[in-house]
Amino acid sequence: MVAIEFTALDPDSTATAAWRIDRVSFTTADRPAASLELHPRLNVVVVDEDRVDDIAAKLRTALSHGADGTHVEFTLTDGPSLVAFRPIGGRHRLIDIASAEERPLDLLEELAGAGDGLDAGGDGDGDGDVRAVVAALSRLDQQALWTAAGRVLTLRTEAGADADGASLPDGERPTTIDLRAQPKRRLLRRWAKASAPGTDDLHAQLAAATRAWHDLAGPIEPEVALRQRDRSEAAARVLVRMGALAAVSAETEPSSGVSVVPGGSGDGAAIDAVCALVPVRRPGGGPHIVPIPATAAAEGELTTLLLDHLAALSGDRQIVVVTGDESVIDWARLEHHARRAALLRLDAEA
């Protein structure tokens, strides 16, 4: 039985990620292919409630060492469209669709491996207690926070480049350079150094920027914080929204179960949901597979807020939500009609 497909997004709407999935097909010896035609941005794949984790795992596996009968077509943003062809009982191959030439099969595994541990639910190496990081960062002024992080990292890069470059004689910064005696690359380096702040001044700026960062974020390093930026911004918006709902609610106990003022006991549910549903940006680009199991009715408002955030994130990456939850499907139906999401349905036997 072939999958039912509903696609509403404009065909020229594309993500800027380094690569994306175009189609995934699952075939067995006793049934025809069940296929998913994925849009480059936001996709909601509807499956039976008890198969959400199974299908999400199948999609992730298809991107690396997929089983026989699992075929994947994908496109490199700055390169060709390729298909990983895995026939049942036959040799697995990676084919360039345009030229019909065979490519190394491990290319797809390398692309998928660039984001290992960084999908929704993944913490990423060196992030420590991700939940604590997201909880701490989400309560800060997001604009000031990321401006400070960017300044520290920019100055670190400049300081590192300055240390790697050849120093000028006696620390001098000449205003004239003999063009005849300079190879082009060395000339450009010396010219940049001549117009840039001195090394001592640069390190002083870096020290000041680092102090300003730690005054904001405490012991969290900016590199760790930036890996959690999407989650931090999502949590900040959710907490503000839920706090506003609580402020206008006439009920003693808000019906959502998580509507709280910032710092309240319900914050924990919001942070947990953010860490579970909001993906961390992959260094190598590529799609994010986000399973959303059935949620309690009390969590519906929170889930909807996070789904809206996923829709915003899909502007520069491909996101695939796998769900059987009726409230998520209802949300996806509205997004589909508004041309902001592709709604797909995979048959029960895929």
N, C-alpha and C positions, 0 to 999 in steps of 0.2 A: 504494500500500500504506500503510495507516494505521499510525501509531506504536503500539506496545504500551505500555500504561501500568500502572504499579503504584504505588499511593499508600497509605501506611500511617499517616501522621500524623493526629492528631485534626483535624477540620475547623475547630475554633475556636482552633487554635494559630496565632497571628499574630505577625508581626514588628512592631516599633514604628517601622520606617523610614518615611520620608515617602511612599514609594510602592513598589509591587511589581508584578511581572508575574503575570498570571493564566493566560494562554494565548498561545502563539506557534504560528502555522500557516504552512506553506510549501506553495505551490501553483504548478504550472506548467501550460502549456496542454495537455500530454499526460499528466498524471497527477493523481489527486485529492490532497486536502490531507493532509499529514503534520503532526500536531499534538502539542504538548507541553502538558499541564495541569500547571502548576507550583504547588508548595506555597509558602506565604509564608516558610517557613524554609529548610531544607536540602534540596536536590535533587541527585541524581546521575543525569546523563544518559549512557546507555551508547551508544556509537557504535563503528564500526570503528576500529581503531587508527590507520589512516592518514588518518582524517578528523577527528581531535580538534581540530586548529587551525582547520580549515575550518569546522566546526560552531560553534566558539566565536566565530569571526569573524562568522558569519551571525547569531548571537544578538545580538552587540554591535551590528551594523549595523541589525538589526531595531528597535533602540531609538532610532534616530536617523533616518537617511534610507534606510529599507528599500526594497528593490527591489519591482517589481511581483510580486504574488502572496504577499507577506510581510505577514501580518496579526498585530497584537499587541493583546491585551486587557490592560489594566492598571488598577490601583485606587490612588487617592490615599487615604492613611490618613484624612485629615480631609475627604474630598471624594468625588466620584462615581467610578463605574467607567466607563472609556472604552475605545473600540476604534479603533486606527489601521487603517483599511480601505484596502488598496492593490490594487485589482483590476487584472488584466492588461489593459493597453491603456486603462484608465480613469483618472479623476481620483482622486487620493489624498485621503482625508478622515479627520477625527477626529470620532467620534460619541460623545455622551453616551448610554450604554446605557439608562439609566432614562427620560430625557426625549426621546430620539431627536433631540436638537438637535445641530447641527454646531458644533464648537469650532475655534479656530485650530490648524492642523496643526503649527505650530512648538512647541506646548506640550511634546510628547514629546521633541523635540530639546533643548529647554531643560532638561528634567528630566535627560536623559541627559548633557548637556554639563556639568551641575553636578559630575559626578564624573570628567571627563576627566583621564587621567593618574594616577588614584588607584585604579585597579583592581589586581588582583594583577599584579605585574610592573611597575606604574607607580610612578614615583618621587615625583611631586608636585613642583610648582614650589618652588624654593628649598631643597630638602632636601639638595642637594649629593650627596655620596657616600652613598647610602642604606645600602648594605651596611656601610660603616664605622660609620655611626650605629647601626644595629641591633646590630652586633658589640660596640660599646662599651657600649651601654645594657643589653644582655642579661646582662652579667656583674655588674651592680649589684643591690643589694637593691631589688626592684621596688616594694614598698610604700613604702619611704622615698623612692624616686625620684619616684613620681607624687604623693606628698603634697607634696614640695618644689616640684614643677612647678606643682601646683594653687595653692599659696600664693603663688608669684611672680605668676602670671597674675591671681589674685584681687586682690592688692594693686595690680598695674598698672592694673586696671580701676577700682578705687576711687580711685587717685591721679589717673587721667584724668578721672573724673567730678568729683572735687574741684576739678581745675583748670578744668573747664568751668563749674562753678557760680558764682553770684555770691558774692563774698567779703563777709563781714560787716564793718561799719564798724570800722576800726582793728584788725582781726583779733580782735575780741571774740567771745565765745561766750556769748550771753545765756541766762539761765535762765528768762526770761519773754518772751513775744512778744505784741504787740498784735494779737489776732485780727481786729479790725475793719479794720485797714489792710493785710491780707495776702490777695492772691488765693490760692486753694486750692493750686495747684501750687507757687507760691513758698513758701508756708507749709510745705508738706511738705519742700521742699528745705532750708529753713533749720532746721527741726526735726531733720532727719537730720544736718545738719552740727553742730548744737548737741550731739548725743549721740554723735558720732563722734570719733575721735582727731583732734587738730589736724593741720594740713597737714605741719608739720615732723616730728611724730611718725610720721605715715603714711609719709613718704618715708624716714625712718630705718628703719622696719620693712621697707619694700621693699628698701632697700639690704642689710639683714641677710639677708633671704630670698634675694636674688639671689646674695650671696656663698655662702650655704649650698648653693644649687643648683649653682653652678659648682664648689664643692668636691666635689660628687658627680659631676657630668656633664662637667666640664671645659669646653671652649669651645662645646659644643652648646647652642643656645638652647632654652628650654622649648617654644616653639611648634613647632619642628622635631621635638623629641622626642615630643611628644604625637601628631603625625601618624603616628609609627611605633610607638605604644604597643602595638597588637595584635601587631605583629611582634616587638617586644622581649620581651613577655611569653611569646609562643610560643617564641622562641629560648631564653629562660631556662629554661623548663620542659623543652624538648627536651635542652638541654645537661646539665641535672641528671639527667634520666632516662638519657641515654646514658652519662654518667659512672658512674651507679649500676650499669648493666648491665656496664660494663667492669670495675668493681671486683669484681663477683661472678663474672666469667667466669674459667674455668680455662684458657682458651686464650691463647696468646701474642698472636695476632692475632685479635680478635673477628670472628666470622663476618659481622656486619652491615657491616663495612667502614667504619663511621662511629662506632662505639662508642668514645668517647674520654673521657679525663679533661678537665675544663675547662682550656682553654688549649692543648690538644693540636692536632696537625695536622689531625685530623678535624673540628675546629670549623668550618672553612671550608665543608665540604659541608653542615653543618646550617644555617649562615647563608644559604648560597645557596638551599637548599630553602625556608627560611622566606620569603625575599624573593620567591621565585617563586610560592609557593602561598598565602601568607596575604595577604588583601586589606587595603588601607588604607581606613579608614572614610571614606565619601563625605560631604562637607559637606552635600549636598542629599539624603542618603539614597539609596534605590534599590538595585537588585540588583547583585550581584557575579558576574561570569562568570569561572570559574577552570578553565582547561584543565590536565589532568594527563595527559601522554603516558606511554607505557609506560616503566617504570623498571627498572633493573637489580635483580636479586634482592637484591643487597647493600644496596640502599636501602629495602627493604621496611619494616623496622622504623621508620625515620625517617619515611617517608611515612605510616604508620599513626598515629604520634604526632601528625603535623600534621593528619591528617584528624580525629582526636579534637578537636583545637583548633578546627578549622573548625565542627564540630558545636556546640561551646560558643559560638562567635561568632554562630551563626545564631539565637540566642535573641532578638536585637534587630535583625536585618537578614535579607534574603533572599540566599542563596548558591546558585549553580548551578555544580556541578562537571561538567565534560565530560571523559569518559575512555573509553579502550578497554582500560585496564590490568586484568588479571584480579585482581590482588591488591586493587586499589581496589574492583572490583565485588564481590569476596567480602566486603570490609569493609562496603560499602553494603548488601549482602544482610542481614547481621547487624543493622545499624542499622535497616533497614526492618522487620525482624521485631520489633525492640525499640521500634518506633514513634518513632524519632528521626530518620528521613530518608525522603524519597520517592524511590523507585527508578523511573526512566523509561528507556524504550528508543526510540530514534529509528531509523526504517527507513533502510536503506543509501542510498536515493535522495533523501533529504530535502535 
